[in-house]
Amino acid sequence: MLEVKNLVKVYDNKVRALDGVSFKVEPGQFLAVVGLSGSGKSTLLRCINRLIEPTSGQIIWHGVDVTAASSEELRRIRRRIGMIFQHFNLVSRSPVLTNTLAGRLGYTNPLWSLINRFPKEDVRLALENLERVGIRDKAYVRADELSGGQQQRVGIARALMQNPEILLADEPVASLDPVLAHSIMKILKQLNQEDGITVICSLHFLDLVQRYADRAIALNQGQLVFDGLPHEIDDHRFREIYGKDAERIG
């Protein structure tokens, strides 16, 4: 189980991005995090694996206080928490296979990565993961030659190289059109259901939340304003999350 307790993040400019956020995530759950831009969604996800250091509060995973973990402990924790980014974070001039293999850097000798040498077993695993996301035929193509949807598939394959227990997906479809967005969400849902991977995914669009998530939490100005089933976000809840003047589409 992952437990977030009274999480606070205050940036240097005194902006309170998270304000006492608390919730629990059961293993194998698909949790959507919703809210307006600037509500704290990305900060929350990046605090979970300490890409951003919380100001106060605790993140407990498997009984371990992630917020108090040493550098060595944190390295081991991060091995099992995959991260998928909105803007893909690929090395554009490197082949898809090399980008995918970057997910093994927490397990392999870093000197090998400097010369693009990886164990044969890792290469086999990378090709398998590219097959799972539907782009094995692009393994030796440069990343910047791919479409946005294909690049996000590489990002997912890279995260799978960590053999993750949790996938943190930070606005993974925000830059994609609706058709591509659904194709990416279907992959994440498949990994959640078939592999039992816990998925915590920040999203803008409520239709995606209601179609793919088991549960949703919502942030507004850094505070938790909803925690429940996606279909429970009715018009009243919608305006609490997005503002009294917000209009639902569709």
C-alpha positions as CSV (number, residue, x, y, z in Angstrom):
1,M,0.0,0.0,0.0
2,L,1.0,3.6,-0.7
3,E,0.0,6.1,1.9
4,V,0.4,9.9,1.6
5,K,0.0,11.7,4.9
6,N,-0.4,15.5,5.2
7,L,1.8,16.2,2.3
8,V,2.9,19.9,1.9
9,K,5.0,21.4,-0.8
10,V,5.9,25.1,-0.6
11,Y,8.1,26.4,-3.4
12,D,10.8,29.1,-3.0
13,N,8.4,31.7,-4.3
14,K,6.1,30.9,-1.4
15,V,3.5,29.2,-3.6
16,R,1.8,26.4,-1.6
17,A,1.5,23.7,-4.3
18,L,0.3,21.0,-1.9
19,D,-1.6,21.8,1.3
20,G,-2.0,18.9,3.6
21,V,-2.9,16.2,1.1
22,S,-3.6,12.7,2.5
23,F,-4.9,9.5,0.8
24,K,-4.1,5.8,0.4
25,V,-3.6,3.7,-2.8
26,E,-4.3,0.0,-2.7
27,P,-1.9,-2.3,-4.7
28,G,-3.2,-2.8,-8.3
29,Q,-5.5,0.2,-8.3
30,F,-5.8,2.6,-11.2
31,L,-6.0,6.1,-9.5
32,A,-6.7,9.2,-11.5
33,V,-5.6,12.6,-10.2
34,V,-7.7,15.4,-11.6
35,G,-7.8,19.2,-11.3
36,L,-7.0,22.4,-13.2
37,S,-3.5,23.2,-14.4
38,G,-1.6,24.5,-11.4
39,S,-3.7,22.6,-8.9
40,G,-0.8,20.5,-7.7
41,K,-1.2,17.3,-9.8
42,S,2.4,17.1,-11.2
43,T,3.9,18.2,-7.9
44,L,2.1,15.4,-6.1
45,L,3.3,12.7,-8.5
46,R,6.9,14.0,-8.4
47,C,6.8,14.1,-4.6
48,I,5.9,10.4,-4.5
49,N,9.3,9.3,-5.9
50,R,11.0,12.5,-4.6
51,L,11.8,14.0,-7.9
52,I,10.5,17.0,-5.9
53,E,11.3,17.1,-2.2
54,P,8.2,17.6,-0.1
55,T,8.3,20.4,2.5
56,S,6.6,18.3,5.1
57,G,4.4,15.2,5.5
58,Q,5.1,11.6,4.8
59,I,4.9,9.1,1.9
60,I,4.8,5.5,3.2
61,W,5.2,2.6,0.8
62,H,5.4,-1.0,2.0
63,G,5.9,0.4,5.5
64,V,8.9,2.4,4.4
65,D,9.0,6.2,4.9
66,V,10.0,7.4,1.4
67,T,10.4,10.9,2.6
68,A,13.0,9.9,5.1
69,A,14.9,7.4,2.9
70,S,18.6,7.7,2.4
71,S,20.1,8.1,-1.0
72,E,20.8,4.4,-1.3
73,E,17.3,3.5,0.0
74,L,15.8,6.0,-2.4
75,R,17.7,4.5,-5.4
76,R,16.2,1.1,-4.5
77,I,12.7,2.5,-4.1
78,R,12.9,4.3,-7.5
79,R,13.8,1.1,-9.3
80,R,10.2,-0.1,-8.7
81,I,8.4,3.2,-9.5
82,G,8.2,3.9,-13.2
83,M,7.6,7.4,-14.4
84,I,5.9,8.5,-17.6
85,F,6.1,12.1,-18.7
86,Q,3.8,14.4,-20.6
87,H,6.6,15.5,-23.0
88,F,8.1,12.0,-23.2
89,N,11.7,12.9,-22.0
90,L,13.4,10.9,-24.7
91,V,16.9,11.4,-26.1
92,S,15.7,12.6,-29.5
93,R,18.8,11.5,-31.5
94,S,19.1,8.1,-30.0
95,P,17.3,5.0,-31.3
96,V,14.1,3.8,-29.7
97,L,15.9,0.7,-28.3
98,T,18.5,2.8,-26.6
99,N,15.8,5.1,-25.1
100,T,14.0,2.0,-23.8
101,L,17.1,0.5,-22.3
102,A,17.6,3.7,-20.3
103,G,14.9,2.2,-18.0
104,R,17.5,-0.3,-16.8
105,L,20.0,2.3,-15.6
106,G,19.0,1.6,-12.0
107,Y,20.0,-2.0,-12.4
108,T,23.1,-2.1,-14.7
109,N,26.6,-0.7,-14.6
110,P,26.4,2.9,-15.5
111,L,29.6,2.7,-17.5
112,W,27.9,0.4,-19.9
113,S,25.3,3.0,-20.6
114,L,27.9,5.6,-21.6
115,I,29.0,3.4,-24.5
116,N,25.5,2.0,-25.2
117,R,26.4,-1.5,-24.1
118,F,23.7,-3.4,-22.3
119,P,23.4,-7.1,-21.3
120,K,21.8,-9.3,-23.9
121,E,19.0,-10.1,-21.5
122,D,18.2,-6.4,-21.2
123,V,18.1,-6.0,-24.9
124,R,15.7,-9.0,-25.2
125,L,13.5,-7.5,-22.5
126,A,13.5,-4.1,-24.2
127,L,12.4,-5.6,-27.5
128,E,9.6,-7.5,-25.7
129,N,8.4,-4.3,-24.0
130,L,8.4,-2.5,-27.3
131,E,6.3,-5.4,-28.7
132,R,3.9,-5.0,-25.8
133,V,3.3,-1.3,-26.7
134,G,3.1,-2.0,-30.4
135,I,6.3,-0.5,-31.8
136,R,8.9,-3.2,-31.9
137,D,9.4,-2.4,-35.6
138,K,10.6,1.1,-34.6
139,A,13.4,-0.3,-32.3
140,Y,16.3,1.1,-34.5
141,V,14.6,4.3,-35.6
142,R,15.6,7.6,-34.0
143,A,13.2,8.8,-31.4
144,D,12.6,12.2,-33.1
145,E,11.3,10.4,-36.2
146,L,8.3,9.1,-34.3
147,S,4.9,10.6,-33.8
148,G,3.8,11.9,-30.4
149,G,1.8,8.8,-29.7
150,Q,4.7,6.5,-30.7
151,Q,7.1,8.5,-28.5
152,Q,4.8,8.1,-25.5
153,R,4.7,4.3,-26.2
154,V,8.5,4.4,-25.9
155,G,8.2,6.2,-22.6
156,I,5.9,3.4,-21.3
157,A,8.3,0.7,-22.6
158,R,11.2,2.5,-20.8
159,A,9.2,2.5,-17.6
160,L,8.4,-1.2,-17.9
161,M,12.1,-1.9,-18.0
162,Q,12.2,-1.2,-14.3
163,N,9.8,-4.0,-13.6
164,P,7.7,-1.5,-11.7
165,E,5.1,-2.0,-9.0
166,I,3.8,1.6,-9.5
167,L,3.6,3.7,-12.7
168,L,3.3,7.4,-12.2
169,A,1.9,8.9,-15.3
170,D,2.2,12.7,-15.4
171,E,-0.4,14.0,-17.9
172,P,0.6,11.2,-20.3
173,V,-1.9,12.2,-23.0
174,A,-2.1,16.0,-22.6
175,S,-0.2,16.6,-25.9
176,L,-2.1,13.9,-27.9
177,D,-5.3,14.0,-29.9
178,P,-8.3,12.1,-28.6
179,V,-7.7,9.0,-30.7
180,L,-4.1,8.7,-29.6
181,A,-5.0,9.6,-26.0
182,H,-7.3,6.5,-25.9
183,S,-4.7,4.3,-27.4
184,I,-2.2,5.3,-24.6
185,M,-4.8,5.0,-21.9
186,K,-5.7,1.5,-23.1
187,I,-2.1,0.4,-22.8
188,L,-1.9,1.7,-19.2
189,K,-5.2,0.0,-18.3
190,Q,-3.9,-3.3,-19.8
191,L,-0.7,-3.1,-17.8
192,N,-2.8,-2.4,-14.7
193,Q,-5.1,-5.3,-15.2
194,E,-2.7,-7.9,-16.7
195,D,0.4,-7.2,-14.6
196,G,-1.2,-5.8,-11.5
197,I,0.8,-2.6,-11.7
198,T,-0.6,0.2,-9.6
199,V,-1.2,3.3,-11.9
200,I,-1.4,6.8,-10.6
201,C,-2.2,9.0,-13.5
202,S,-2.9,12.8,-13.6
203,L,-5.5,13.7,-16.2
204,H,-7.4,16.8,-17.4
205,F,-10.3,15.1,-19.2
206,L,-13.1,13.6,-17.1
207,D,-14.2,11.2,-19.8
208,L,-10.8,9.5,-19.7
209,V,-11.0,9.3,-15.9
210,Q,-14.5,7.7,-16.0
211,R,-13.5,5.2,-18.7
212,Y,-10.2,4.0,-17.3
213,A,-9.8,4.8,-13.6
214,D,-11.0,2.7,-10.7
215,R,-10.9,5.7,-8.4
216,A,-10.3,9.4,-8.6
217,I,-8.9,12.1,-6.4
218,A,-9.1,15.8,-7.2
219,L,-6.9,18.8,-6.2
220,N,-7.9,22.4,-6.1
221,Q,-5.2,25.0,-5.2
222,G,-3.2,22.2,-3.6
223,Q,-6.0,20.8,-1.5
224,L,-7.7,17.5,-1.8
225,V,-11.4,18.3,-2.6
226,F,-12.6,14.9,-3.8
227,D,-11.8,11.2,-3.2
228,G,-14.1,8.6,-4.6
229,L,-15.4,6.7,-7.6
230,P,-15.1,8.5,-11.0
231,H,-18.9,8.3,-11.7
232,E,-19.5,10.2,-8.4
233,I,-18.1,13.4,-10.0
234,D,-21.5,14.9,-10.8
235,D,-22.1,18.5,-11.8
236,H,-21.8,19.8,-8.3
237,R,-18.5,17.9,-7.7
238,F,-17.3,19.0,-11.1
239,R,-17.7,22.7,-10.1
240,E,-16.0,22.1,-6.8
241,I,-13.0,20.8,-8.6
242,Y,-12.9,23.0,-11.7
243,G,-14.6,26.2,-10.5
244,K,-18.2,27.4,-10.3
245,D,-18.1,28.7,-13.9
246,A,-16.7,25.5,-15.4
247,E,-18.8,23.7,-18.0
248,R,-18.7,20.0,-18.7
249,I,-18.1,19.0,-22.3
250,G,-20.0,16.0,-23.7
